[in-house]
Amino acid sequence: MGDKIDKAFDKDTSYRTLELVNSWITAADSKSSILLAFIALLVGLTSNSYSKIVDVILNGNNVSITFCIVIAVLYLIVLVLVIYHLILVFTARLKTGLSIDRTNLVSFISVSNMTDQEYLELTKKTTDADICEMILKQVNVNSKIAYQKMKQFNKALMYSFILIPLTIIMVTFLG
């Protein structure tokens, strides 16, 4: 059984697997960029409501003041949560909880920690089997990064679904 795995994951197959995992990272970043643009649109829609909130607080009755404050505070809390989770999507993951392989030619962290001479020497003595192993280690690291990005995107998306009705309420009643 071990022979089948070694033959199935040659250097090219390992590299294609790494490309697939990297596409998951790109997908998380792309989805988050679209969500960020949508959130900016929602914030823009509510921009006329801000002066009306102050007007209601200064001139409204107790019920309208309370309603206005509750909606505005909820809106701000949810907006901050969306932005927080989107920031976590775009934050570079340099520590994945795994020990750093200092001799991995596929890892930008490992390569950046080498001198020019160390890098050149390592590339000369590295076999195809070593490269395959390095690529598969990087697949593991990048999969963890992709998982964290998607998890943060999903949280931001969930809070965005809460933000939509709050935006509608603000625009309808305060806009």
TIVEXLUM-778908 format. One record per residue (C-alpha): residue number from 1; x, y, z; chain; residue in three letters. Coordinates in Angstrom, 1 decimal, always signed. Layout:
// residues N
PT   num       c1       c2       c3   cadena   residuo
PT   NUM        X        Y        Z        A       ALA
...
***
This chain:
// residues 175
PT   num       c1       c2       c3   cadena   residuo
PT     1     +0.0     +0.0     +0.0        A       MET
PT     2     +2.9     +2.4     +0.7        A       GLY
PT     3     +4.2     +1.9     -2.8        A       ASP
PT     4     +0.9     +3.1     -4.3        A       LYS
PT     5     +1.0     +6.3     -2.2        A       ILE
PT     6     +4.6     +7.0     -3.2        A       ASP
PT     7     +3.8     +6.5     -6.9        A       LYS
PT     8     +0.5     +8.4     -6.7        A       ALA
PT     9     +2.2    +11.4     -5.2        A       PHE
PT    10     +5.1    +12.1     -7.4        A       ASP
PT    11     +6.5    +15.6     -7.7        A       LYS
PT    12     +4.0    +16.8    -10.3        A       ASP
PT    13     +0.9    +15.4     -8.4        A       THR
PT    14     +2.2    +16.9     -5.2        A       SER
PT    15     +2.7    +20.3     -6.9        A       TYR
PT    16     -0.9    +20.1     -8.4        A       ARG
PT    17     -2.2    +19.4     -4.9        A       THR
PT    18     -0.4    +22.4     -3.6        A       LEU
PT    19     -1.8    +24.5     -6.4        A       GLU
PT    20     -5.3    +23.3     -5.5        A       LEU
PT    21     -4.8    +24.2     -1.8        A       VAL
PT    22     -3.5    +27.6     -2.8        A       ASN
PT    23     -6.6    +28.2     -4.9        A       SER
PT    24     -8.6    +27.6     -1.7        A       TRP
PT    25     -6.6    +30.4     +0.0        A       ILE
PT    26     -7.2    +32.6     -3.1        A       THR
PT    27    -11.0    +31.8     -3.0        A       ALA
PT    28    -11.2    +32.8     +0.7        A       ALA
PT    29     -9.5    +36.1     -0.1        A       ASP
PT    30    -11.7    +36.8     -3.1        A       SER
PT    31    -14.9    +36.0     -1.3        A       LYS
PT    32    -13.8    +38.2     +1.6        A       SER
PT    33    -13.0    +41.1     -0.8        A       SER
PT    34    -16.5    +40.9     -2.3        A       ILE
PT    35    -18.0    +40.8     +1.1        A       LEU
PT    36    -15.9    +43.8     +2.2        A       LEU
PT    37    -17.2    +45.8     -0.8        A       ALA
PT    38    -20.8    +44.8     +0.1        A       PHE
PT    39    -20.3    +45.9     +3.7        A       ILE
PT    40    -19.0    +49.2     +2.4        A       ALA
PT    41    -22.2    +49.6     +0.3        A       LEU
PT    42    -24.3    +48.9     +3.5        A       LEU
PT    43    -22.3    +51.5     +5.4        A       VAL
PT    44    -22.8    +54.0     +2.6        A       GLY
PT    45    -26.6    +53.3     +2.6        A       LEU
PT    46    -26.8    +54.2     +6.3        A       THR
PT    47    -24.6    +57.3     +6.1        A       SER
PT    48    -27.7    +59.6     +5.9        A       ASN
PT    49    -29.1    +58.0     +9.0        A       SER
PT    50    -26.3    +59.2    +11.3        A       TYR
PT    51    -27.5    +62.8    +11.5        A       SER
PT    52    -31.1    +61.6    +12.0        A       LYS
PT    53    -29.9    +59.5    +14.9        A       ILE
PT    54    -28.7    +62.6    +16.6        A       VAL
PT    55    -31.9    +64.4    +15.8        A       ASP
PT    56    -34.0    +61.6    +17.2        A       VAL
PT    57    -31.9    +61.5    +20.4        A       ILE
PT    58    -32.2    +65.3    +20.9        A       LEU
PT    59    -35.9    +65.8    +19.9        A       ASN
PT    60    -37.6    +62.4    +20.1        A       GLY
PT    61    -39.7    +60.8    +22.8        A       ASN
PT    62    -38.4    +58.1    +25.1        A       ASN
PT    63    -39.6    +55.2    +22.9        A       VAL
PT    64    -38.0    +56.5    +19.7        A       SER
PT    65    -34.8    +57.4    +21.6        A       ILE
PT    66    -34.5    +53.9    +23.0        A       THR
PT    67    -35.3    +52.3    +19.7        A       PHE
PT    68    -32.8    +54.5    +17.9        A       CYS
PT    69    -30.0    +53.8    +20.4        A       ILE
PT    70    -30.6    +50.1    +20.4        A       VAL
PT    71    -30.6    +49.8    +16.6        A       ILE
PT    72    -27.5    +52.0    +16.3        A       ALA
PT    73    -25.6    +50.2    +19.0        A       VAL
PT    74    -26.5    +46.8    +17.5        A       LEU
PT    75    -25.5    +48.0    +14.0        A       TYR
PT    76    -22.1    +49.2    +15.2        A       LEU
PT    77    -21.4    +46.0    +17.2        A       ILE
PT    78    -22.3    +43.7    +14.3        A       VAL
PT    79    -20.4    +46.0    +11.9        A       LEU
PT    80    -17.3    +45.8    +14.1        A       VAL
PT    81    -17.6    +42.0    +14.2        A       LEU
PT    82    -17.8    +41.7    +10.4        A       VAL
PT    83    -14.8    +43.9     +9.9        A       ILE
PT    84    -12.8    +42.1    +12.6        A       TYR
PT    85    -13.4    +38.7    +11.0        A       HIS
PT    86    -12.6    +40.1     +7.6        A       LEU
PT    87     -9.3    +41.5     +8.9        A       ILE
PT    88     -8.5    +38.0    +10.2        A       LEU
PT    89     -9.1    +36.6     +6.7        A       VAL
PT    90     -6.6    +39.0     +5.3        A       PHE
PT    91     -4.0    +38.7     +8.1        A       THR
PT    92     -0.9    +36.7     +6.9        A       ALA
PT    93     -0.5    +33.4     +8.7        A       ARG
PT    94     +3.1    +33.0     +9.6        A       LEU
PT    95     +2.6    +30.7    +12.6        A       LYS
PT    96     +0.5    +27.6    +12.0        A       THR
PT    97     +1.3    +25.7    +15.1        A       GLY
PT    98     +3.6    +23.5    +13.2        A       LEU
PT    99     +7.4    +23.4    +13.7        A       SER
PT   100     +9.1    +25.2    +10.8        A       ILE
PT   101    +11.2    +23.0     +8.6        A       ASP
PT   102    +14.3    +25.1     +8.1        A       ARG
PT   103    +15.2    +23.2     +4.9        A       THR
PT   104    +11.9    +23.4     +3.0        A       ASN
PT   105    +12.5    +24.9     -0.5        A       LEU
PT   106     +8.8    +25.4     -1.0        A       VAL
PT   107     +8.1    +27.4     +2.2        A       SER
PT   108     +8.8    +31.1     +1.9        A       PHE
PT   109     +9.5    +31.3     +5.6        A       ILE
PT   110    +12.2    +28.6     +5.3        A       SER
PT   111    +13.7    +30.2     +2.2        A       VAL
PT   112    +13.7    +33.7     +3.7        A       SER
PT   113    +15.7    +32.3     +6.7        A       ASN
PT   114    +18.5    +30.9     +4.5        A       MET
PT   115    +21.4    +32.8     +3.1        A       THR
PT   116    +21.9    +32.8     -0.6        A       ASP
PT   117    +24.6    +30.2     -0.3        A       GLN
PT   118    +22.6    +27.9     +1.9        A       GLU
PT   119    +19.7    +28.1     -0.5        A       TYR
PT   120    +21.9    +27.3     -3.6        A       LEU
PT   121    +23.6    +24.4     -1.8        A       GLU
PT   122    +20.3    +22.9     -0.7        A       LEU
PT   123    +18.8    +23.2     -4.2        A       THR
PT   124    +21.8    +21.3     -5.7        A       LYS
PT   125    +21.6    +18.4     -3.3        A       LYS
PT   126    +17.8    +18.0     -3.1        A       THR
PT   127    +16.3    +15.0     -4.8        A       THR
PT   128    +12.9    +14.6     -6.4        A       ASP
PT   129    +11.7    +12.6     -3.5        A       ALA
PT   130    +12.9    +15.4     -1.1        A       ASP
PT   131    +11.0    +18.0     -3.2        A       ILE
PT   132     +7.9    +15.9     -3.2        A       CYS
PT   133     +8.1    +15.6     +0.6        A       GLU
PT   134     +8.6    +19.4     +0.9        A       MET
PT   135     +5.7    +20.1     -1.3        A       ILE
PT   136     +3.4    +17.8     +0.7        A       LEU
PT   137     +4.5    +19.4     +3.9        A       LYS
PT   138     +3.6    +22.8     +2.4        A       GLN
PT   139     +0.2    +21.4     +1.3        A       VAL
PT   140     -0.4    +20.5     +5.0        A       ASN
PT   141     +0.6    +24.0     +6.2        A       VAL
PT   142     -1.4    +25.8     +3.4        A       ASN
PT   143     -4.5    +23.6     +4.2        A       SER
PT   144     -4.5    +24.9     +7.7        A       LYS
PT   145     -4.2    +28.4     +6.5        A       ILE
PT   146     -7.0    +27.9     +4.0        A       ALA
PT   147     -9.2    +26.4     +6.8        A       TYR
PT   148     -8.6    +29.4     +9.1        A       GLN
PT   149     -9.4    +31.9     +6.3        A       LYS
PT   150    -12.6    +30.1     +5.4        A       MET
PT   151    -13.6    +29.9     +9.0        A       LYS
PT   152    -13.2    +33.6     +9.5        A       GLN
PT   153    -15.0    +34.3     +6.2        A       PHE
PT   154    -17.9    +32.2     +7.3        A       ASN
PT   155    -18.1    +34.2    +10.6        A       LYS
PT   156    -18.0    +37.5     +8.8        A       ALA
PT   157    -20.7    +36.3     +6.4        A       LEU
PT   158    -22.9    +35.2     +9.3        A       MET
PT   159    -22.6    +38.6    +10.9        A       TYR
PT   160    -23.3    +40.2     +7.5        A       SER
PT   161    -26.6    +38.4     +7.4        A       PHE
PT   162    -27.4    +40.1    +10.7        A       ILE
PT   163    -26.2    +43.4     +9.5        A       LEU
PT   164    -28.6    +43.5     +6.5        A       ILE
PT   165    -31.9    +43.7     +8.4        A       PRO
PT   166    -30.3    +46.2    +10.8        A       LEU
PT   167    -29.3    +48.3     +7.8        A       THR
PT   168    -32.8    +48.1     +6.4        A       ILE
PT   169    -34.3    +49.2     +9.8        A       ILE
PT   170    -31.8    +52.1    +10.0        A       MET
PT   171    -32.6    +53.3     +6.4        A       VAL
PT   172    -36.3    +52.8     +6.8        A       THR
PT   173    -36.9    +54.3    +10.2        A       PHE
PT   174    -34.0    +56.7    +10.5        A       LEU
PT   175    -33.0    +57.4     +6.9        A       GLY
***
